[in-house]
């Protein structure tokens, strides 16, 4: 797995997850549990990752959407 985005913004994470899924990729949200454990104050960023073989394509999709 490779991280392609790190952010505290849950709306952005939702949008980027949908964007990557629409491109046929398999994004996975990491650190969601740790973020909840900190009281959901947004102190711990969450990571959006994809399988290593999809990382280059994911970065291209994000770049084309103006998100990288």
mmCIF file of the N, C-alpha and C atoms, coordinates in Angstrom:
data_MODEL
# 
_entry.id   MODEL 
# 
loop_
_atom_site.group_PDB 
_atom_site.id 
_atom_site.type_symbol 
_atom_site.label_atom_id 
_atom_site.label_alt_id 
_atom_site.label_comp_id 
_atom_site.label_asym_id 
_atom_site.label_entity_id 
_atom_site.label_seq_id 
_atom_site.pdbx_PDB_ins_code 
_atom_site.Cartn_x 
_atom_site.Cartn_y 
_atom_site.Cartn_z 
_atom_site.occupancy 
_atom_site.B_iso_or_equiv 
_atom_site.pdbx_formal_charge 
_atom_site.auth_seq_id 
_atom_site.auth_comp_id 
_atom_site.auth_asym_id 
_atom_site.auth_atom_id 
_atom_site.pdbx_PDB_model_num 
ATOM 1   N N  . UNK A 1 1  ? 0.850   -1.179 0.000   1.00 0.00 ? 1  UNK A N  1 
ATOM 2   C CA . UNK A 1 1  ? 0.000   0.000  0.000   1.00 0.00 ? 1  UNK A CA 1 
ATOM 3   C C  . UNK A 1 1  ? 0.894   1.240  0.000   1.00 0.00 ? 1  UNK A C  1 
ATOM 4   N N  . UNK A 1 2  ? 0.454   2.243  -0.717  1.00 0.00 ? 2  UNK A N  1 
ATOM 5   C CA . UNK A 1 2  ? 1.151   3.532  -0.734  1.00 0.00 ? 2  UNK A CA 1 
ATOM 6   C C  . UNK A 1 2  ? 0.150   4.642  -0.434  1.00 0.00 ? 2  UNK A C  1 
ATOM 7   N N  . UNK A 1 3  ? 0.558   5.554  0.427   1.00 0.00 ? 3  UNK A N  1 
ATOM 8   C CA . UNK A 1 3  ? -0.272  6.705  0.761   1.00 0.00 ? 3  UNK A CA 1 
ATOM 9   C C  . UNK A 1 3  ? -0.208  7.707  -0.376  1.00 0.00 ? 3  UNK A C  1 
ATOM 10  N N  . UNK A 1 4  ? -1.376  8.170  -0.815  1.00 0.00 ? 4  UNK A N  1 
ATOM 11  C CA . UNK A 1 4  ? -1.425  9.166  -1.889  1.00 0.00 ? 4  UNK A CA 1 
ATOM 12  C C  . UNK A 1 4  ? -1.934  10.518 -1.383  1.00 0.00 ? 4  UNK A C  1 
ATOM 13  N N  . UNK A 1 5  ? -2.632  10.523 -0.236  1.00 0.00 ? 5  UNK A N  1 
ATOM 14  C CA . UNK A 1 5  ? -3.143  11.768 0.345   1.00 0.00 ? 5  UNK A CA 1 
ATOM 15  C C  . UNK A 1 5  ? -3.144  11.633 1.868   1.00 0.00 ? 5  UNK A C  1 
ATOM 16  N N  . UNK A 1 6  ? -2.780  12.709 2.538   1.00 0.00 ? 6  UNK A N  1 
ATOM 17  C CA . UNK A 1 6  ? -2.899  12.800 3.988   1.00 0.00 ? 6  UNK A CA 1 
ATOM 18  C C  . UNK A 1 6  ? -3.623  14.091 4.308   1.00 0.00 ? 6  UNK A C  1 
ATOM 19  N N  . UNK A 1 7  ? -4.724  13.999 5.058   1.00 0.00 ? 7  UNK A N  1 
ATOM 20  C CA . UNK A 1 7  ? -5.508  15.189 5.376   1.00 0.00 ? 7  UNK A CA 1 
ATOM 21  C C  . UNK A 1 7  ? -6.367  14.967 6.613   1.00 0.00 ? 7  UNK A C  1 
ATOM 22  N N  . UNK A 1 8  ? -6.780  16.068 7.222   1.00 0.00 ? 8  UNK A N  1 
ATOM 23  C CA . UNK A 1 8  ? -7.719  16.033 8.347   1.00 0.00 ? 8  UNK A CA 1 
ATOM 24  C C  . UNK A 1 8  ? -9.153  16.302 7.894   1.00 0.00 ? 8  UNK A C  1 
ATOM 25  N N  . UNK A 1 9  ? -9.344  16.623 6.641   1.00 0.00 ? 9  UNK A N  1 
ATOM 26  C CA . UNK A 1 9  ? -10.641 17.040 6.114   1.00 0.00 ? 9  UNK A CA 1 
ATOM 27  C C  . UNK A 1 9  ? -11.481 15.833 5.678   1.00 0.00 ? 9  UNK A C  1 
ATOM 28  N N  . UNK A 1 10 ? -12.512 15.470 6.458   1.00 0.00 ? 10 UNK A N  1 
ATOM 29  C CA . UNK A 1 10 ? -13.312 14.288 6.114   1.00 0.00 ? 10 UNK A CA 1 
ATOM 30  C C  . UNK A 1 10 ? -14.096 14.446 4.810   1.00 0.00 ? 10 UNK A C  1 
ATOM 31  N N  . UNK A 1 11 ? -14.480 15.644 4.472   1.00 0.00 ? 11 UNK A N  1 
ATOM 32  C CA . UNK A 1 11 ? -15.207 15.867 3.214   1.00 0.00 ? 11 UNK A CA 1 
ATOM 33  C C  . UNK A 1 11 ? -14.285 15.633 2.028   1.00 0.00 ? 11 UNK A C  1 
ATOM 34  N N  . UNK A 1 12 ? -13.071 16.145 2.127   1.00 0.00 ? 12 UNK A N  1 
ATOM 35  C CA . UNK A 1 12 ? -12.085 15.940 1.054   1.00 0.00 ? 12 UNK A CA 1 
ATOM 36  C C  . UNK A 1 12 ? -11.757 14.452 0.915   1.00 0.00 ? 12 UNK A C  1 
ATOM 37  N N  . UNK A 1 13 ? -11.606 13.757 2.047   1.00 0.00 ? 13 UNK A N  1 
ATOM 38  C CA . UNK A 1 13 ? -11.323 12.323 1.996   1.00 0.00 ? 13 UNK A CA 1 
ATOM 39  C C  . UNK A 1 13 ? -12.445 11.566 1.291   1.00 0.00 ? 13 UNK A C  1 
ATOM 40  N N  . UNK A 1 14 ? -13.669 11.925 1.592   1.00 0.00 ? 14 UNK A N  1 
ATOM 41  C CA . UNK A 1 14 ? -14.810 11.276 0.955   1.00 0.00 ? 14 UNK A CA 1 
ATOM 42  C C  . UNK A 1 14 ? -14.809 11.532 -0.552  1.00 0.00 ? 14 UNK A C  1 
ATOM 43  N N  . UNK A 1 15 ? -14.561 12.770 -0.938  1.00 0.00 ? 15 UNK A N  1 
ATOM 44  C CA . UNK A 1 15 ? -14.518 13.131 -2.359  1.00 0.00 ? 15 UNK A CA 1 
ATOM 45  C C  . UNK A 1 15 ? -13.398 12.385 -3.074  1.00 0.00 ? 15 UNK A C  1 
ATOM 46  N N  . UNK A 1 16 ? -12.204 12.374 -2.482  1.00 0.00 ? 16 UNK A N  1 
ATOM 47  C CA . UNK A 1 16 ? -11.063 11.730 -3.128  1.00 0.00 ? 16 UNK A CA 1 
ATOM 48  C C  . UNK A 1 16 ? -11.243 10.215 -3.210  1.00 0.00 ? 16 UNK A C  1 
ATOM 49  N N  . UNK A 1 17 ? -11.850 9.638  -2.195  1.00 0.00 ? 17 UNK A N  1 
ATOM 50  C CA . UNK A 1 17 ? -12.142 8.207  -2.230  1.00 0.00 ? 17 UNK A CA 1 
ATOM 51  C C  . UNK A 1 17 ? -13.076 7.898  -3.396  1.00 0.00 ? 17 UNK A C  1 
ATOM 52  N N  . UNK A 1 18 ? -14.126 8.679  -3.555  1.00 0.00 ? 18 UNK A N  1 
ATOM 53  C CA . UNK A 1 18 ? -15.068 8.483  -4.665  1.00 0.00 ? 18 UNK A CA 1 
ATOM 54  C C  . UNK A 1 18 ? -14.377 8.691  -6.008  1.00 0.00 ? 18 UNK A C  1 
ATOM 55  N N  . UNK A 1 19 ? -13.535 9.691  -6.088  1.00 0.00 ? 19 UNK A N  1 
ATOM 56  C CA . UNK A 1 19 ? -12.802 9.986  -7.320  1.00 0.00 ? 19 UNK A CA 1 
ATOM 57  C C  . UNK A 1 19 ? -11.932 8.799  -7.728  1.00 0.00 ? 19 UNK A C  1 
ATOM 58  N N  . UNK A 1 20 ? -11.204 8.246  -6.770  1.00 0.00 ? 20 UNK A N  1 
ATOM 59  C CA . UNK A 1 20 ? -10.325 7.113  -7.065  1.00 0.00 ? 20 UNK A CA 1 
ATOM 60  C C  . UNK A 1 20 ? -11.129 5.855  -7.400  1.00 0.00 ? 20 UNK A C  1 
ATOM 61  N N  . UNK A 1 21 ? -12.217 5.644  -6.704  1.00 0.00 ? 21 UNK A N  1 
ATOM 62  C CA . UNK A 1 21 ? -13.063 4.480  -7.010  1.00 0.00 ? 21 UNK A CA 1 
ATOM 63  C C  . UNK A 1 21 ? -13.659 4.594  -8.406  1.00 0.00 ? 21 UNK A C  1 
ATOM 64  N N  . UNK A 1 22 ? -14.090 5.800  -8.778  1.00 0.00 ? 22 UNK A N  1 
ATOM 65  C CA . UNK A 1 22 ? -14.645 6.013  -10.115 1.00 0.00 ? 22 UNK A CA 1 
ATOM 66  C C  . UNK A 1 22 ? -13.611 5.739  -11.203 1.00 0.00 ? 22 UNK A C  1 
ATOM 67  N N  . UNK A 1 23 ? -12.332 5.887  -10.859 1.00 0.00 ? 23 UNK A N  1 
ATOM 68  C CA . UNK A 1 23 ? -11.254 5.620  -11.807 1.00 0.00 ? 23 UNK A CA 1 
ATOM 69  C C  . UNK A 1 23 ? -10.875 4.137  -11.824 1.00 0.00 ? 23 UNK A C  1 
ATOM 70  N N  . UNK A 1 24 ? -11.613 3.327  -11.066 1.00 0.00 ? 24 UNK A N  1 
ATOM 71  C CA . UNK A 1 24 ? -11.351 1.895  -11.050 1.00 0.00 ? 24 UNK A CA 1 
ATOM 72  C C  . UNK A 1 24 ? -10.268 1.460  -10.088 1.00 0.00 ? 24 UNK A C  1 
ATOM 73  N N  . UNK A 1 25 ? -9.895  2.343  -9.172  1.00 0.00 ? 25 UNK A N  1 
ATOM 74  C CA . UNK A 1 25 ? -8.846  2.043  -8.197  1.00 0.00 ? 25 UNK A CA 1 
ATOM 75  C C  . UNK A 1 25 ? -9.473  1.574  -6.889  1.00 0.00 ? 25 UNK A C  1 
ATOM 76  N N  . UNK A 1 26 ? -8.627  1.091  -5.982  1.00 0.00 ? 26 UNK A N  1 
ATOM 77  C CA . UNK A 1 26 ? -9.119  0.531  -4.714  1.00 0.00 ? 26 UNK A CA 1 
ATOM 78  C C  . UNK A 1 26 ? -8.525  1.284  -3.523  1.00 0.00 ? 26 UNK A C  1 
ATOM 79  N N  . UNK A 1 27 ? -9.020  2.504  -3.249  1.00 0.00 ? 27 UNK A N  1 
ATOM 80  C CA . UNK A 1 27 ? -8.477  3.272  -2.124  1.00 0.00 ? 27 UNK A CA 1 
ATOM 81  C C  . UNK A 1 27 ? -8.905  2.692  -0.775  1.00 0.00 ? 27 UNK A C  1 
ATOM 82  N N  . UNK A 1 28 ? -8.033  2.883  0.222   1.00 0.00 ? 28 UNK A N  1 
ATOM 83  C CA . UNK A 1 28 ? -8.293  2.422  1.576   1.00 0.00 ? 28 UNK A CA 1 
ATOM 84  C C  . UNK A 1 28 ? -7.978  3.577  2.521   1.00 0.00 ? 28 UNK A C  1 
ATOM 85  N N  . UNK A 1 29 ? -8.885  3.845  3.459   1.00 0.00 ? 29 UNK A N  1 
ATOM 86  C CA . UNK A 1 29 ? -8.668  4.895  4.448   1.00 0.00 ? 29 UNK A CA 1 
ATOM 87  C C  . UNK A 1 29 ? -7.907  4.315  5.637   1.00 0.00 ? 29 UNK A C  1 
ATOM 88  N N  . UNK A 1 30 ? -6.772  4.904  5.950   1.00 0.00 ? 30 UNK A N  1 
ATOM 89  C CA . UNK A 1 30 ? -5.960  4.465  7.078   1.00 0.00 ? 30 UNK A CA 1 
ATOM 90  C C  . UNK A 1 30 ? -6.015  5.498  8.194   1.00 0.00 ? 30 UNK A C  1 
ATOM 91  N N  . UNK A 1 31 ? -5.849  5.064  9.412   1.00 0.00 ? 31 UNK A N  1 
ATOM 92  C CA . UNK A 1 31 ? -5.801  5.920  10.604  1.00 0.00 ? 31 UNK A CA 1 
ATOM 93  C C  . UNK A 1 31 ? -7.158  6.470  11.013  1.00 0.00 ? 31 UNK A C  1 
ATOM 94  N N  . UNK A 1 32 ? -8.232  5.960  10.449  1.00 0.00 ? 32 UNK A N  1 
ATOM 95  C CA . UNK A 1 32 ? -9.560  6.413  10.838  1.00 0.00 ? 32 UNK A CA 1 
ATOM 96  C C  . UNK A 1 32 ? -9.857  6.110  12.295  1.00 0.00 ? 32 UNK A C  1 
ATOM 97  N N  . UNK A 1 33 ? -9.446  4.944  12.766  1.00 0.00 ? 33 UNK A N  1 
ATOM 98  C CA . UNK A 1 33 ? -9.682  4.570  14.154  1.00 0.00 ? 33 UNK A CA 1 
ATOM 99  C C  . UNK A 1 33 ? -8.875  5.459  15.095  1.00 0.00 ? 33 UNK A C  1 
ATOM 100 N N  . UNK A 1 34 ? -7.623  5.725  14.763  1.00 0.00 ? 34 UNK A N  1 
ATOM 101 C CA . UNK A 1 34 ? -6.784  6.582  15.606  1.00 0.00 ? 34 UNK A CA 1 
ATOM 102 C C  . UNK A 1 34 ? -7.374  7.981  15.706  1.00 0.00 ? 34 UNK A C  1 
ATOM 103 N N  . UNK A 1 35 ? -7.937  8.449  14.608  1.00 0.00 ? 35 UNK A N  1 
ATOM 104 C CA . UNK A 1 35 ? -8.548  9.775  14.610  1.00 0.00 ? 35 UNK A CA 1 
ATOM 105 C C  . UNK A 1 35 ? -9.761  9.812  15.533  1.00 0.00 ? 35 UNK A C  1 
ATOM 106 N N  . UNK A 1 36 ? -10.545 8.750  15.540  1.00 0.00 ? 36 UNK A N  1 
ATOM 107 C CA . UNK A 1 36 ? -11.711 8.682  16.422  1.00 0.00 ? 36 UNK A CA 1 
ATOM 108 C C  . UNK A 1 36 ? -11.259 8.622  17.875  1.00 0.00 ? 36 UNK A C  1 
ATOM 109 N N  . UNK A 1 37 ? -10.192 7.905  18.141  1.00 0.00 ? 37 UNK A N  1 
ATOM 110 C CA . UNK A 1 37 ? -9.694  7.755  19.507  1.00 0.00 ? 37 UNK A CA 1 
ATOM 111 C C  . UNK A 1 37 ? -9.173  9.077  20.081  1.00 0.00 ? 37 UNK A C  1 
ATOM 112 N N  . UNK A 1 38 ? -8.771  10.001 19.232  1.00 0.00 ? 38 UNK A N  1 
ATOM 113 C CA . UNK A 1 38 ? -8.298  11.294 19.743  1.00 0.00 ? 38 UNK A CA 1 
ATOM 114 C C  . UNK A 1 38 ? -9.460  12.247 20.012  1.00 0.00 ? 38 UNK A C  1 
ATOM 115 N N  . UNK A 1 39 ? -10.669 11.733 19.948  1.00 0.00 ? 39 UNK A N  1 
ATOM 116 C CA . UNK A 1 39 ? -11.847 12.543 20.241  1.00 0.00 ? 39 UNK A CA 1 
ATOM 117 C C  . UNK A 1 39 ? -12.396 13.263 19.037  1.00 0.00 ? 39 UNK A C  1 
ATOM 118 N N  . UNK A 1 40 ? -11.956 12.867 17.854  1.00 0.00 ? 40 UNK A N  1 
ATOM 119 C CA . UNK A 1 40 ? -12.405 13.472 16.597  1.00 0.00 ? 40 UNK A CA 1 
ATOM 120 C C  . UNK A 1 40 ? -12.171 14.975 16.550  1.00 0.00 ? 40 UNK A C  1 
ATOM 121 N N  . UNK A 1 41 ? -11.071 15.406 17.165  1.00 0.00 ? 41 UNK A N  1 
ATOM 122 C CA . UNK A 1 41 ? -10.741 16.831 17.132  1.00 0.00 ? 41 UNK A CA 1 
ATOM 123 C C  . UNK A 1 41 ? -9.928  17.198 15.900  1.00 0.00 ? 41 UNK A C  1 
ATOM 124 N N  . UNK A 1 42 ? -9.581  16.191 15.108  1.00 0.00 ? 42 UNK A N  1 
ATOM 125 C CA . UNK A 1 42 ? -8.858  16.455 13.877  1.00 0.00 ? 42 UNK A CA 1 
ATOM 126 C C  . UNK A 1 42 ? -7.359  16.620 14.064  1.00 0.00 ? 42 UNK A C  1 
ATOM 127 N N  . UNK A 1 43 ? -6.828  16.208 15.209  1.00 0.00 ? 43 UNK A N  1 
ATOM 128 C CA . UNK A 1 43 ? -5.398  16.367 15.459  1.00 0.00 ? 43 UNK A CA 1 
ATOM 129 C C  . UNK A 1 43 ? -4.565  15.360 14.676  1.00 0.00 ? 43 UNK A C  1 
ATOM 130 N N  . UNK A 1 44 ? -5.128  14.193 14.434  1.00 0.00 ? 44 UNK A N  1 
ATOM 131 C CA . UNK A 1 44 ? -4.401  13.157 13.704  1.00 0.00 ? 44 UNK A CA 1 
ATOM 132 C C  . UNK A 1 44 ? -4.935  13.060 12.279  1.00 0.00 ? 44 UNK A C  1 
ATOM 133 N N  . UNK A 1 45 ? -4.075  13.317 11.313  1.00 0.00 ? 45 UNK A N  1 
ATOM 134 C CA . UNK A 1 45 ? -4.537  13.219 9.925   1.00 0.00 ? 45 UNK A CA 1 
ATOM 135 C C  . UNK A 1 45 ? -4.791  11.774 9.532   1.00 0.00 ? 45 UNK A C  1 
ATOM 136 N N  . UNK A 1 46 ? -5.689  11.587 8.597   1.00 0.00 ? 46 UNK A N  1 
ATOM 137 C CA . UNK A 1 46 ? -5.979  10.277 8.035   1.00 0.00 ? 46 UNK A CA 1 
ATOM 138 C C  . UNK A 1 46 ? -5.275  10.163 6.701   1.00 0.00 ? 46 UNK A C  1 
ATOM 139 N N  . UNK A 1 47 ? -4.929  8.942  6.345   1.00 0.00 ? 47 UNK A N  1 
ATOM 140 C CA . UNK A 1 47 ? -4.223  8.694  5.092   1.00 0.00 ? 47 UNK A CA 1 
ATOM 141 C C  . UNK A 1 47 ? -5.115  7.920  4.133   1.00 0.00 ? 47 UNK A C  1 
ATOM 142 N N  . UNK A 1 48 ? -5.065  8.303  2.889   1.00 0.00 ? 48 UNK A N  1 
ATOM 143 C CA . UNK A 1 48 ? -5.752  7.583  1.831   1.00 0.00 ? 48 UNK A CA 1 
ATOM 144 C C  . UNK A 1 48 ? -4.672  6.847  1.044   1.00 0.00 ? 48 UNK A C  1 
ATOM 145 N N  . UNK A 1 49 ? -4.778  5.525  0.996   1.00 0.00 ? 49 UNK A N  1 
ATOM 146 C CA . UNK A 1 49 ? -3.754  4.717  0.347   1.00 0.00 ? 49 UNK A CA 1 
ATOM 147 C C  . UNK A 1 49 ? -4.379  3.846  -0.731  1.00 0.00 ? 49 UNK A C  1 
ATOM 148 N N  . UNK A 1 50 ? -3.536  3.410  -1.640  1.00 0.00 ? 50 UNK A N  1 
ATOM 149 C CA . UNK A 1 50 ? -3.947  2.483  -2.695  1.00 0.00 ? 50 UNK A CA 1 
ATOM 150 C C  . UNK A 1 50 ? -2.895  1.383  -2.774  1.00 0.00 ? 50 UNK A C  1 
ATOM 151 N N  . UNK A 1 51 ? -3.236  0.235  -3.379  1.00 0.00 ? 51 UNK A N  1 
ATOM 152 C CA . UNK A 1 51 ? -2.216  -0.793 -3.583  1.00 0.00 ? 51 UNK A CA 1 
ATOM 153 C C  . UNK A 1 51 ? -1.032  -0.210 -4.365  1.00 0.00 ? 51 UNK A C  1 
ATOM 154 N N  . UNK A 1 52 ? 0.149   -0.661 -4.053  1.00 0.00 ? 52 UNK A N  1 
ATOM 155 C CA . UNK A 1 52 ? 1.370   -0.100 -4.656  1.00 0.00 ? 52 UNK A CA 1 
ATOM 156 C C  . UNK A 1 52 ? 1.326   -0.066 -6.175  1.00 0.00 ? 52 UNK A C  1 
ATOM 157 N N  . UNK A 1 53 ? 0.746   -1.096 -6.785  1.00 0.00 ? 53 UNK A N  1 
ATOM 158 C CA . UNK A 1 53 ? 0.707   -1.139 -8.251  1.00 0.00 ? 53 UNK A CA 1 
ATOM 159 C C  . UNK A 1 53 ? -0.270  -0.114 -8.837  1.00 0.00 ? 53 UNK A C  1 
ATOM 160 N N  . UNK A 1 54 ? -1.115  0.500  -8.014  1.00 0.00 ? 54 UNK A N  1 
ATOM 161 C CA . UNK A 1 54 ? -2.062  1.519  -8.467  1.00 0.00 ? 54 UNK A CA 1 
ATOM 162 C C  . UNK A 1 54 ? -1.629  2.938  -8.106  1.00 0.00 ? 54 UNK A C  1 
ATOM 163 N N  . UNK A 1 55 ? -0.522  3.079  -7.405  1.00 0.00 ? 55 UNK A N  1 
ATOM 164 C CA . UNK A 1 55 ? -0.118  4.384  -6.875  1.00 0.00 ? 55 UNK A CA 1 
ATOM 165 C C  . UNK A 1 55 ? 0.135   5.418  -7.973  1.00 0.00 ? 55 UNK A C  1 
ATOM 166 N N  . UNK A 1 56 ? 0.830   5.044  -9.022  1.00 0.00 ? 56 UNK A N  1 
ATOM 167 C CA . UNK A 1 56 ? 1.127   6.004  -10.095 1.00 0.00 ? 56 UNK A CA 1 
ATOM 168 C C  . UNK A 1 56 ? -0.167  6.479  -10.752 1.00 0.00 ? 56 UNK A C  1 
ATOM 169 N N  . UNK A 1 57 ? -1.068  5.559  -11.022 1.00 0.00 ? 57 UNK A N  1 
ATOM 170 C CA . UNK A 1 57 ? -2.359  5.923  -11.635 1.00 0.00 ? 57 UNK A CA 1 
ATOM 171 C C  . UNK A 1 57 ? -3.171  6.806  -10.692 1.00 0.00 ? 57 UNK A C  1 
ATOM 172 N N  . UNK A 1 58 ? -3.174  6.477  -9.402  1.00 0.00 ? 58 UNK A N  1 
ATOM 173 C CA . UNK A 1 58 ? -3.915  7.272  -8.422  1.00 0.00 ? 58 UNK A CA 1 
ATOM 174 C C  . UNK A 1 58 ? -3.386  8.700  -8.362  1.00 0.00 ? 58 UNK A C  1 
ATOM 175 N N  . UNK A 1 59 ? -2.079  8.847  -8.362  1.00 0.00 ? 59 UNK A N  1 
ATOM 176 C CA . UNK A 1 59 ? -1.489  10.196 -8.327  1.00 0.00 ? 59 UNK A CA 1 
ATOM 177 C C  . UNK A 1 59 ? -1.847  10.986 -9.582  1.00 0.00 ? 59 UNK A C  1 
ATOM 178 N N  . UNK A 1 60 ? -1.885  10.307 -10.723 1.00 0.00 ? 60 UNK A N  1 
ATOM 179 C CA . UNK A 1 60 ? -2.266  10.963 -11.975 1.00 0.00 ? 60 UNK A CA 1 
ATOM 180 C C  . UNK A 1 60 ? -3.729  11.413 -11.922 1.00 0.00 ? 60 UNK A C  1 
ATOM 181 N N  . UNK A 1 61 ? -4.611  10.550 -11.426 1.00 0.00 ? 61 UNK A N  1 
ATOM 182 C CA . UNK A 1 61 ? -6.037  10.897 -11.300 1.00 0.00 ? 61 UNK A CA 1 
ATOM 183 C C  . UNK A 1 61 ? -6.190  12.108 -10.386 1.00 0.00 ? 61 UNK A C  1 
ATOM 184 N N  . UNK A 1 62 ? -5.495  12.112 -9.264  1.00 0.00 ? 62 UNK A N  1 
ATOM 185 C CA . UNK A 1 62 ? -5.573  13.236 -8.313  1.00 0.00 ? 62 UNK A CA 1 
ATOM 186 C C  . UNK A 1 62 ? -5.018  14.518 -8.936  1.00 0.00 ? 62 UNK A C  1 
ATOM 187 N N  . UNK A 1 63 ? -3.930  14.389 -9.670  1.00 0.00 ? 63 UNK A N  1 
ATOM 188 C CA . UNK A 1 63 ? -3.323  15.552 -10.317 1.00 0.00 ? 63 UNK A CA 1 
ATOM 189 C C  . UNK A 1 63 ? -4.269  16.132 -11.370 1.00 0.00 ? 63 UNK A C  1 
ATOM 190 N N  . UNK A 1 64 ? -4.885  15.274 -12.162 1.00 0.00 ? 64 UNK A N  1 
ATOM 191 C CA . UNK A 1 64 ? -5.815  15.736 -13.200 1.00 0.00 ? 64 UNK A CA 1 
ATOM 192 C C  . UNK A 1 64 ? -7.043  16.416 -12.596 1.00 0.00 ? 64 UNK A C  1 
ATOM 193 N N  . UNK A 1 65 ? -7.393  16.036 -11.366 1.00 0.00 ? 65 UNK A N  1 
ATOM 194 C CA . UNK A 1 65 ? -8.531  16.648 -10.677 1.00 0.00 ? 65 UNK A CA 1 
ATOM 195 C C  . UNK A 1 65 ? -8.125  17.889 -9.891  1.00 0.00 ? 65 UNK A C  1 
ATOM 196 N N  . UNK A 1 66 ? -6.841  18.244 -9.951  1.00 0.00 ? 66 UNK A N  1 
ATOM 197 C CA . UNK A 1 66 ? -6.356  19.417 -9.228  1.00 0.00 ? 66 UNK A CA 1 
ATOM 198 C C  . UNK A 1 66 ? -6.228  19.179 -7.739  1.00 0.00 ? 66 UNK A C  1 
ATOM 199 N N  . UNK A 1 67 ? -6.056  17.936 -7.330  1.00 0.00 ? 67 UNK A N  1 
ATOM 200 C CA . UNK A 1 67 ? -6.003  17.592 -5.921  1.00 0.00 ? 67 UNK A CA 1 
ATOM 201 C C  . UNK A 1 67 ? -4.622  17.135 -5.472  1.00 0.00 ? 67 UNK A C  1 
ATOM 202 N N  . UNK A 1 68 ? -3.641  17.241 -6.299  1.00 0.00 ? 68 UNK A N  1 
ATOM 203 C CA . UNK A 1 68 ? -2.303  16.793 -5.898  1.00 0.00 ? 68 UNK A CA 1 
ATOM 204 C C  . UNK A 1 68 ? -1.306  17.923 -5.940  1.00 0.00 ? 68 UNK A C  1 
# 
